[in-house]
Amino acid sequence: MTDQPRPYRMKRRAESQRQTRRRITESAVELHGTLGPSRTSMSAVAAHAGVRRSTLYRHFPDEAALFDACSAHWASFNPPPDVVAWSTVEDPDERLAMALAQLYAFYGRTEAMLENLFRDEATVAIIRERFAAFRAYLAAAQDMLMAGRKLRGAAKLRTQAVVGHAIAFSTWKSLVREQGLDDDAVAALMVALVGATARR
């Protein structure tokens, strides 16, 4: 039997490498979502993926490269709500209600991963650096949800703080997981709180 043509062998090899890289990335995502990044070693990822450490390091030379690939893969399946799309709702309270419904649903879908990332942010430098993008997302969301409120001075600062509280993952977790409210009830409560603060 003759050998397969060189282009075919190269194509097969490239596909095998893509599959290996994807398997390693998916293993990192699973471990980050269960154990958390700070408790996931490169050896653990290699073992979970069923590859040697040397194979893992050929694809990802360090933890930063692996974390970036893991984050990009996870984010592609778990995009946060589109802040710009909220601008189509003119009334600030209606916009807030819509935004919170979408954001709280996102938190519910991604709770395990976000819980671990927030926990590890203070102790793992790479998470602190990369998680800055999500902090910036929340800041943009806060600005969008303040638009059109026509507040000044202390009233603006107080309302901005309450909006920031309303969109925080920790607020959702406290009221849903610890106090037993559902997403709709929490969203209604936060809309009422923001409205009352703005009218003071």
N, C-alpha and C positions, 0 to 999 in steps of 0.2 A: 504494500500500500504506500503510495507516495505521500510525502509530507504536505501539510496544508500550506497554501500560499502565504508568504510573509505578511502581506497586508491583512489577511484574515487573522493570523496569529496576533498581530499587533492590536487589532480591533478587540479580539477576545481578551487580551491582557488589559487593555484600557478599561473595558467593561468590568472586569474582575476587580480592578483597583477602585473603580467608582462604587461598586457594591460594598467593598471592604470599608471604604471611607464612610459610606452612608451607615453601615452597621455600627461602626465606632461612634459616629455622631449620634445616632439614635440611642445607643447605650448610654452615652453621656447625658442625653436629655432625660432618659428614664431615671438614672441615678441622681441627677440634680433635682428632679421633681419628687423623689422619695427620700433620699438621704440628705440632699442639699449639697451645694458645691464644696463647702468647707469640709465635708465628711466624705468626699469622693476623690480618691487618689487616681493617678494615671494607671496604676496597676489594677485597680478595681474596674476601671473602664475597659482595659484590655481583657481582663478575665470575663467580664460580662459580654463583651463582643466576641469572645472566642478567638482572640488573636494574641500573638506574642507582643511583648512590650516593644520590641524592635520594630514590628510592623506598625504599631500605633505611632511611634516616633517618626517613622518615615512619612506618615500622613500629617501628623501634628507634632512639630518639633518641641513645643512647650505647652504649658497649661493655658496660656493666653490664646494661642491658636485654636486649641480645642474648645475653649469657652466661647470664642467668637463664632465658631462653626455651630456649636450647640445652640447658642442664642439665636443665630440667624435661622436655623432649622425650626426651632420652637416658635419663633415669631411668625414664620411664614404660615403656620397653622393656627396661630392665636393672635391675630392683629387686634389692637385695641380699637375702640370706637373712633370714628373719623371726626375730629374736632371741627374741621372746616365745615362739614355737613350740618353741624348744629346752627351755623349762622343763618340758615334758611328760615329759622323760626324767630320771628321778630320779638315776640313778648318774652321778656327775660325769665319769668317764672315758668312759662310753658317750655322754654328752651332748657331750663334747669331740670324739669321733670323728665323730659325726653333723654337728656344726657345721663341723668342718674339711672334711669331704667337700663340704658345700654351699658353703662359703666359697671353697674352692680351685676348684670348678667355676665360681663367679662370677668369680674372678680370671682363669680361662682364657678366659671369654667376653668379658671387658671389658679385657683386658690392654693393648691399644694406648691406649685412652683413659686408663686409670689411670696408665700409664707417663708419659704426657704431663702429666697433672695433678700427679703427684708431682714431676716434674721442674720444672714451672713454678711450683709453690706458693711456693718461696722467693723468686722474683723478681717475681711479678705479684700486686699487692695484692688484686684482685677474686677471684682464685683462692684466695688465702690466707683471705679472709673467707668465701667460699662453701664451701670445702672443710672448714671447721670442722665442718660437719654430718656429714661422713663420719668425721672424727676422733671426734666424739661417738658415732657408731654403733659404732666399734671399741671405745671405752671401755665402752659398754653391753654389748657382746658379751663383753668381758673380765670384767666383773662377773658376767654370767650364767654364764660358764664357771668362775668361782671359787665359785659358790654350792654349798653342801653339802659343801665340802672340810674344814671344821672345823679350820682351821689358825690358828696365832697367831704373832705376833712375826716373827722372821727367816724362819721356814719359810713363812709366808704371803706375805711380801714377795718371797722368791725364786720361789715358785710363781707368783705373780701376774705377775712379770716374764717367766717362761718362757711362760705362757699368752699374754701380750702379744706375745712373739716368735713364737709359733706361728701367731697369726692375722694377722700382718703381711704385707702384699703383698710386701715386700722378701724375706721368708723364703721365701715360695712361689716367687718369681722365681729366687732364688739356687739353691734345691734342684731345681726343675723345669727351668728354662731353662739354668742354668749347670752344674749337676751331673748332669743327665740322669735324675733320678728321676721317676716318675709321681706323680699326685696321691695315689693310694692308699698308696704307699710313704712319701710325705712325711707324710701324716696319721698313719700307724702310728708313724713315727719320733717325731713330735711328741707323740703320746699317751704313748709310752713315756718320753720325756724329762720331760714334765710329771709323770707318775706317779712316776718315780724322784726327781725334785726334791721332790715332796710327801712322800715316805717318808723323806727324809734326816733 
